[in-house]
């Protein structure tokens, strides 16, 4: 889509963390709604709340942090979504250092391997990896602490009336009116929410494609003959395997398997029992593990797992509507990208209102 000459955003503003440019000054702090409590929405909400704005966050599920998620089974936690994160951007590096100082995040000093036809070799990828402790969901809980978050609230497409946004739950509940709205949701959900009120953004979201991922959680009875804590697979039905229990703060003897995206697409509607059996068999064959030692715990299908080609604009800001949109599909399909996208939209809002930005 190109509705603005050579501007691929069609006149929309791609927001960076340093964005400013006032559209209007006001003598009071703003009421701001955030739909979605993934890492981008939480990072935006935290910046705006810390600058004095009145922020409400609405999340359709019970957890915070999106794919930075941990599932507990029989008292043991599994990071079944995002496995770890890296820090490349200087601003994100500062945030990670602060999280490490507070004990929310620790380095994961894992030995990484690459599975090839001839066996498993050391991975040349030596970048520093981090994890939240005691599970990846701790990062969302940390960012959401002290925020006004309403969980298990599914918002229907919002109404724009005059200069305000009006939100309603799918149960008909009045969720309030707001000066500014932020959408932090996967692109297909953002498109559904905005099709009737922000067609340019909805069309951009419609062009973003996701790769789904099946995740399988395993418990190992006794030691597995594997020297590595994380494994990258070059081909086949597996993309990744991690000794989840090797991460700081974890317990048990557990593994998490992620299926190859292409295989997942072909088996998107396969039952969890068949998916679990095939992924576990492939893992045992590749690592030489006795299948009798592995016990399947659970399987989870992530429909909005990877974004092969994000927009790479930071975030989206529509000043005439006072509407911001953020997420990994705007900035890069990593935890770092989601965090920076939320910060970018928050920076655009602070600059637009000329409030609390110093």
N, C-alpha and C positions, 0 to 999 in steps of 0.2 A: 504494500500500500504506500502511496505517496501522494498526499493531498496538499503538499506545500512545496512545489517545485522540486529542488534538489534536496530538500529536507526529508530524510527517511522517516522521521517521526511525524510528518504532516503538521508541523507547527507546534507540536508538543515540546516540552522542555525536558531534556534528559538531565536529571539531577545528579550532581556530584556532591560529595560531603562538604565542599566549600561553597556550594551554590548560595546565592543571595539574589537581591534584586527585588526591592519592595514593590508590591502591588497596592498596598494600602496600609496605613498606620491605624492603630486602634488604641483606645485608652484602657482596655481591659484585656485580661487573658482569655484565650479562646477555649471553647468546648470542642474537643476533637475526638472522633470515634475511629477506632482501628478494628477492622474486620480481619481476624486471623491472628493467632498467637504463635506463629512460627517464629524463627529467630529474626527475620526481617521486621515483622510487626512488633515484636517485643523490643528490639533495639530502637526502632522509631519512637515507640511509646515511652521508653525510658528517657531518651534525650528530651522529648517534649515535656514530660512530667517534671524532669529535673530543672527545666527552665520555667516552671510555674504554671504551665497550661493544664487545663482540666481534661484528662484523657481517660476514656473508657475503652477497654479491649473486649471484643466478643469472639469467643472461640467455640466451634461446634463440637469439639471433642472434650474429653476430660483432662487431657494432658497438655503441657506447654512445650514448645520447641520444635514442633513439626517432626521431621525425620531424625532429629537428634533425640532419639527415643530409646527407652529401655523397657523391656518386658520382663516381669518377674514371674517365675514359675517355681513353685515349691520353695520359695525363699531365695532362689538364685536368679540373679539378673543377667539378661542378655541384651547387648546393644544390637538390635535387629535392623536398625536403619543406618544412619551415618555411623561409620566405624571409627573415624578419627578426623582431625582437621590439621591443616598446616597454616602457617602465617607468613604471607609474602608482603602484603601492604604494610607500610610503616604504622599507619593508624591502627590497623588490626593487631599488629605486633604489640603495640602498647596496651591494647585491651587484654590480650592474652597474658602479658606479663602481670597485669593487675589481677587477673583471675588466678594465676599461679600463686601470687602472693597471698591471696585470700583462701587458698586451698581448694578452690572449685575445680581447677584444672591442673593436670600434671603431665609431664612428658611421658610418652609411651616409647620406651627404649626396646623396641621389638626387633627381632631378627627377621628380615624379609627375604622370601624366596620366590623364585619364578619357576613355574611348572612347565617343562618342555618335553618334547618327545623322548629325549634321552634321560629324563629324570628331573630332579629339582636342583636348581643352582641358586647361589646367592643373587639377590636382586641388586642391580647397580644403583638403584634409587636410594640415596642416603639422606633424604630430607628429614628434618625433625618433625615428628608427629606428636599431636597432643590429644588427650581425651579428658572429658569431664569425669569427676569421681563423686560417688562410687559408680555412677552410670552416666551415659551420655545425656539422659533426661535431666541431670542436675544442672546443665547449662541453661535450659529453658526455665527451670525453677529459680535459678539465681537471677536471671534477667527479669523475671516476672515478679520477684519479691517486692511487695509494697505497691504494686500497680493495681488499679481497679479493674480486675479481670473477671468477666462473666463467662463461665464455662458451660458447655453443653447448651449453647444458644446458637441456633442456626438462623442466620439473618437472610431474609428474602431480598430480592432486588430493591435497592433504596430509592426513595423519592426525593427529588430536588424541587423545592418550592420556595420561590423568592430567592433569598440568599442563604438558605439553610438546607441541611440534609435531615431527612426524617427516616429513622430505621424502625423496622418491624420484624419480630420473630416469626418463624414459620407456624407458631401456635397462635398468631394474632396479637401477641403482646407488644405494647408500645415500648420501644427501647429508648426513646428520647429523640431530641433534635440537636443538631450540631452545626458549628460554623465550618468545620473542615472534616473531610472523610479520607481515611487511608485504607486502601485495599491491600492486604497482605495474604494472598492466596495463590495456589497454582493457577497458571494461565487459563485453563478451561473454566475454572470456577470464577475467576475474575471476569472473563468474558460474559458468563451468564449473569453476574451481578450488574454489569455495566452496559449491557447491550442497549437498554432503553434510555440511558441517561448520558453515556459517554461513548458514542459509537466509534470514534477514532481509536480510543484505547482498546475497546472491545475487539476491533478488527486486528490491531497489533497482537493482542493476546491470542486471537484465533489462529494466527500464523505460527505460534510456538508449538513445537512438537516435543513430546516426552518419550522416554524409554522406560518401560516398567521393569521391575525386578522382583523375582521371587526370593524370599529369604527363608532359610531353614535353620532351626536351632537344634543343636545336638549336645548330648551329655556323653562323656567318655568314661567308661568303666575301666579304671586302671590307666596306666601311662600309655599314650599313643607314640608309636615310633617315628615322631616327626620332630626335626630339629628346629623348625621355624615357628614363629608366632603369627606371621601373616604370609599368605600365598597369593600371588597373581597367576592367573591361568591365561595362556596365550590363545587357546581355542577350546572348543568343546562346549559342554553345557554349563560349565562353571566359569565365573569371572573372578571370584575372590573367596578366600576362606581365612578366618581369623581364629586364633586361640583366644577367645574372649577372656578367659580367666587369666591370661598373661598381662592384662591391663591393670594399672594401679587401682587398688580398692575393690577388685573383684574376688570372687570366691568360686570354689568348685573346680571342675575340670570340663570346660565347655568350649564349644566351637560354634561359629556362625558361618553359614555358607550363603553366598549370593550367586544367583544364576546369571548366565550370560544374557544380556538384554535381547538379543535376537532369538535365543531359545525361549525366553520368557514370552516374547510376542507370539510365538507359535503355540505356546502352552498357557496362554493367559487365563483361559477358563478351565484348565485342567484341575482336577480335585487335588486338595492338599496332600492326600495320602500318596498319590502317584508322583507328584512333584517331589515330595520328601524322599520317597524310595529311590528315584532316579538320581537326585542330587547326592544323596548319601552314598549310593553305589559308585558314582563317579569320583567322589572324594576319597573313598576307601581305596579304589583302584589306583588313583594317582599318587597316593601317599603310602601305600602298602599297609594300611591299617586293617585289622581284622574287623569285618562288619559286626561280628558278635559283640564287640566292645562298645559299639556306638548305639545310643538310644535316642530315637527321634523325640523331641520335646514339643515342637510346634512349627508351624509354617505361617508366613505372612506375605501377602502380595502387596507390593508398593506400586500403585498405578502411576504416581507422579514422582518417580525416583530420580531420573537423570534428565538433564536438558542438554542435548548435544550441541545446540546452536542458540545460546541465550542472546538477548537483544544487545547486551553489552553497553547499556546506557546509564548504569547506576540505578536510577529510578525514573519514574514518569511523574510529571507535575503538570496539571491542567489549571493554570491560574484563574481562568474565567469561572471555573466550577469549584475552585478550592478543593481539588481532588488530587491525591497522591496515590501512586501504585508502586509497590516494591515487592521484591522476592528474588530468589535465585535465578528465575527466568529473565529477570531484568539485568542482572549484574554478573552472573557466573554461577555455575551449578556446584558450588561448594559452600560450606558453612561460612567461610570468609566472605563469599559473594553475597549471601543472604544478609549477613550482619551489616556489611557496607552499604547495601541497597537501602536498608531501613534508615541508616544514618544519613544517607544522601537525601532521602525524602524529608526527613526531619530538618535537615539543614536548609532545604528549599523553603519549608514552611516558616521557619524562624526568620529567614531573610525576607519573605513575602510580607509577613506581619510587622516586621521591625520591632518585635517584642522578645525580650529575654534572650537575645542572641549574643550578648556580650559576656 
